[in-house]
Amino acid sequence: MGAPAGAGTISIMIRFHHDTPAMTIPLQKMRVGDIDIEYQVSDYTDPWADGEPETILFHHGYCRNMDFWRGWVPGLARHYRVLRFNSRGCGGTTVPPAGAPYDAHTLVGDALGLMDKLGIRRAHWVGESSGGILGIVAALTHPERLHSLVLVNTPFKLPGAVMETYNVGEVDHATAIEKLGVGGWCRATLGYRLDLKKAPQQMQEWVISEMDKIAKHVAIEHHLMSAGGHMTKRITEIKMPILILVGENSPLAKKEQMNEMKALLPNAKLVMFEGYGHGINLLIPDRCVDEMEKFLGERAK
């Protein structure tokens, strides 16, 4: 399908017809603060519909990139504007120099700054793993910018045993990453971010290769940021609707912790996928999308 008549550079706010292949939408970059953020907007909503569609913002997890959400886009972009982007130091987004600030408030500011530049006032924040932790921070500090919060594979506090395992025999995780490289360290700890019994070998190798693209100092700083989070202290302050999606056997987002959080969050809906561990965003994207559409539909009533 060709470009609309008279179109030169296609604006990201133009609605593409639903039969346009998603892969034809180019990645773009936007200057936000001190970095250039690589992003993509997918919008296959009916062009004759009244008003603008609501936006779903996807924030990927630790040292990942926007392609980890690839399987979610077709189902959601038919009814929502879908915004994916690569966070600071990931994908084609600017890699900060070693020693530069790399904390939750900086990363949340990047996401909200991108929304500002795109003219998006509010969004449904969907975060995977540490991207969910950042969503919690955004919901606490800027609740007016979020319609709802969807947490996927998100631990509210990392178990101590896992933190020790992440050191893979070294004095700390930083030493392990410096020694093994990000890819080597990821391979040694892959079972904590992906259910190896469910994930085909090709998927496992893809995850390792994608994470291996991240600079060592970014991986170290991001790990420190995620490990320092303890979201149970203030999460009850969040009043917006929350959907929690998790595999019942996740070694990070443990079943007991998820049930505890659900008890603390009266507005939350918890969906546990039986027989699955971590990495449900890659393993069963269609089932996750189905649950999210139900959640958003219930909210709209």
C-alpha positions in Angstrom: 0.0 0.0 0.0 1.5 3.3 -1.0 1.8 6.5 1.0 -1.2 8.9 1.1 -1.3 11.3 -1.9 0.7 14.4 -1.2 2.6 12.9 1.6 6.3 13.6 1.8 7.7 12.6 5.2 4.9 10.6 6.8 3.9 12.1 10.2 3.8 9.6 13.0 0.3 10.9 13.9 -1.1 9.8 10.6 -3.3 6.7 11.0 -2.3 3.8 8.8 -4.9 1.4 7.5 -5.0 -2.0 9.2 -3.7 -3.9 6.1 -0.5 -1.9 6.0 2.4 -4.2 7.2 3.8 -3.0 10.5 7.3 -3.4 9.3 6.9 -0.6 6.9 6.6 2.0 9.7 10.1 3.4 10.1 11.9 3.9 13.4 12.3 7.5 14.2 14.4 9.6 16.7 13.4 12.5 18.8 15.6 14.7 20.9 14.4 14.6 24.5 16.6 16.5 27.0 20.1 15.3 26.6 19.5 12.2 24.5 18.0 11.1 21.1 15.3 8.5 21.8 14.6 5.9 19.1 10.9 5.1 18.9 8.1 3.8 16.8 4.3 4.6 16.8 1.9 2.0 15.3 -1.6 3.2 14.8 -4.0 1.0 12.7 -7.2 2.5 14.2 -10.0 3.4 11.8 -9.1 6.7 10.1 -12.8 7.8 10.1 -13.2 7.2 13.9 -14.1 10.2 16.0 -11.4 11.6 18.2 -7.8 10.4 18.8 -7.2 6.9 20.1 -5.8 6.4 23.5 -2.0 5.7 23.6 -0.3 2.6 25.1 3.3 3.2 26.0 5.5 0.2 26.2 8.6 0.3 28.4 10.9 -2.7 28.0 12.8 -4.3 30.8 16.4 -4.6 31.9 18.9 -4.0 29.0 16.3 -5.1 26.5 14.7 -3.1 23.6 11.4 -2.3 21.9 11.5 -5.5 19.9 10.7 -7.5 23.1 7.2 -6.1 22.6 6.9 -7.0 18.9 4.3 -9.7 19.4 2.0 -7.3 21.3 1.7 -4.7 18.5 -0.6 -6.3 16.0 -3.4 -7.0 18.4 -3.4 -3.7 20.2 -2.6 -1.2 17.4 -6.0 -2.0 15.8 -7.7 -0.1 18.6 -4.9 2.0 20.3 -2.0 4.1 19.3 1.0 2.0 20.3 4.2 3.8 21.3 7.4 1.7 21.7 10.8 3.1 22.3 14.3 2.2 23.3 15.2 3.5 26.8 18.4 5.4 27.6 21.4 3.3 26.5 19.4 0.7 24.6 18.8 0.1 20.9 19.5 3.2 18.9 18.8 5.6 21.8 21.8 7.6 23.0 24.2 5.7 25.2 25.1 7.9 28.2 28.7 8.3 29.2 30.0 6.3 32.2 29.2 8.1 35.4 26.2 9.9 34.0 23.0 9.8 36.0 21.1 6.6 35.5 18.2 6.4 37.9 14.5 5.8 37.9 13.5 9.4 37.8 15.8 10.1 34.9 14.3 7.2 32.9 10.8 8.1 33.8 11.6 11.7 32.7 12.8 10.4 29.3 9.5 8.5 28.7 7.3 11.5 29.7 9.5 13.8 27.8 9.0 11.7 24.7 5.2 11.8 25.3 5.4 15.6 25.5 7.3 15.9 22.2 4.7 13.7 20.5 1.8 15.6 22.0 0.6 12.7 24.1 -1.0 13.9 27.4 -1.8 10.5 28.9 -1.1 6.9 28.2 -1.5 3.4 29.5 1.9 2.5 30.8 2.9 -1.2 30.1 6.2 -2.1 31.7 8.0 -5.4 31.7 10.3 -6.3 34.6 12.2 -3.1 35.5 10.0 -1.3 33.0 7.2 -2.1 35.3 9.1 -0.7 38.3 9.6 2.5 36.3 5.8 2.5 35.7 5.2 2.4 39.4 7.5 5.4 39.8 5.7 7.2 37.1 2.3 6.4 38.6 3.5 7.8 42.0 5.2 10.9 40.7 3.1 11.8 37.7 -0.3 10.1 38.1 -2.0 12.7 35.9 0.0 11.3 32.9 -1.2 7.7 33.2 -4.7 6.2 32.5 -3.6 2.8 33.9 -0.6 0.7 34.8 0.1 -2.8 33.4 2.9 -4.7 35.1 4.4 -7.7 33.3 6.9 -10.0 35.0 7.5 -7.1 37.5 9.1 -8.0 40.9 8.2 -5.5 43.6 11.3 -6.5 45.4 14.1 -8.8 44.1 14.6 -11.9 46.3 17.9 -11.9 48.1 18.8 -15.4 46.8 18.4 -14.1 43.2 20.7 -11.1 43.9 23.4 -13.5 45.1 22.9 -15.7 42.0 23.3 -12.7 39.7 26.9 -12.5 41.0 27.6 -15.8 39.3 30.5 -16.6 41.7 32.1 -13.2 41.6 32.2 -10.6 44.4 29.3 -8.7 42.8 27.3 -8.3 39.6 29.4 -5.5 38.3 32.5 -7.7 38.5 30.7 -10.5 36.8 29.5 -8.3 33.9 33.0 -6.8 33.4 34.5 -10.3 33.3 31.9 -12.2 31.2 30.5 -9.3 29.1 26.8 -8.5 29.1 26.0 -11.4 26.8 28.0 -13.9 28.8 26.5 -12.7 32.1 23.0 -12.9 30.5 23.6 -16.5 29.4 24.7 -17.5 32.9 21.6 -16.0 34.4 19.1 -16.5 31.6 16.8 -18.8 33.6 15.8 -15.8 35.8 14.5 -13.7 32.9 13.1 -16.5 30.6 11.4 -19.8 31.2 13.9 -22.1 29.6 11.5 -25.0 29.6 9.1 -23.0 27.4 11.4 -20.9 25.3 12.8 -22.5 22.1 16.6 -22.3 21.7 16.3 -19.7 18.9 14.5 -17.4 21.4 17.1 -17.9 24.1 19.9 -17.1 21.7 18.1 -14.0 20.4 17.5 -12.7 23.9 21.2 -13.2 24.7 22.4 -11.5 21.5 20.0 -8.5 22.0 21.2 -7.9 25.5 24.8 -8.3 24.5 24.4 -5.1 22.5 24.2 -3.0 25.7 27.3 -1.3 27.0 28.7 -2.8 30.2 28.4 0.4 32.2 24.8 0.8 31.3 24.0 -2.8 32.3 25.8 -2.3 35.6 24.0 1.0 36.4 20.6 -0.4 35.3 21.0 -3.5 37.5 21.9 -1.2 40.5 18.8 0.9 39.9 16.5 -2.2 39.6 18.0 -4.0 42.6 17.6 -1.0 44.8 13.8 -0.9 44.3 11.4 -1.8 47.0 8.0 -0.9 45.7 5.9 -2.3 48.5 6.5 0.9 50.6 4.4 3.3 48.6 2.5 1.2 46.0 -0.7 1.5 48.0 -0.8 5.2 47.1 -1.5 4.4 43.5 -5.2 4.8 42.8 -5.4 4.1 39.1 -6.4 0.7 37.7 -3.5 -1.8 37.7 -3.2 -5.1 35.8 -0.5 -7.5 37.0 0.5 -10.3 34.5 2.9 -12.9 35.7 3.9 -16.5 35.2 3.0 -18.5 38.4 6.5 -20.0 38.5 8.5 -16.8 37.9 11.7 -16.9 40.1 11.8 -13.1 40.2 8.1 -12.0 40.4 7.2 -14.7 42.8 3.7 -16.0 43.3 3.6 -15.2 47.0 4.8 -11.6 46.4 2.2 -11.1 43.6 -0.6 -12.3 45.9 0.6 -10.0 48.6 0.6 -7.0 46.2 -2.9 -7.9 45.0 -4.1 -7.8 48.6 -2.6 -4.4 49.0 -4.0 -3.0 45.8 -7.8 -3.0 45.7 -7.8 -1.5 42.2 -5.5 -4.2 40.8 -6.3 -7.3 38.7 -3.9 -10.2 39.0 -3.6 -12.7 36.2 -1.2 -15.7 36.8 -0.4 -17.9 33.8 -0.3 -21.5 35.0 2.8 -23.5 34.2 4.8 -20.5 33.0 7.9 -18.9 34.6 9.4 -15.6 33.6 9.3 -14.0 30.2 5.6 -14.3 29.4 5.9 -11.2 27.2 7.9 -13.2 24.7 6.4 -16.7 25.3 2.7 -15.9 25.2 2.2 -12.4 23.8 -1.3 -13.2 22.4 -2.6 -14.4 25.7 -1.1 -11.3 27.5 -2.8 -9.0 24.9 -6.1 -10.8 25.4 -5.9 -10.1 29.1 -4.9 -6.5 28.6 -7.8 -5.9 26.2 -10.2 -7.3 28.7 -8.7 -5.1 31.4 -8.9 -1.9 29.2 -12.4 -2.8 28.2 -13.6 -3.2 31.8 -12.0 0.2 32.6 -13.9 1.8 29.7 -17.3 0.7 31.0 
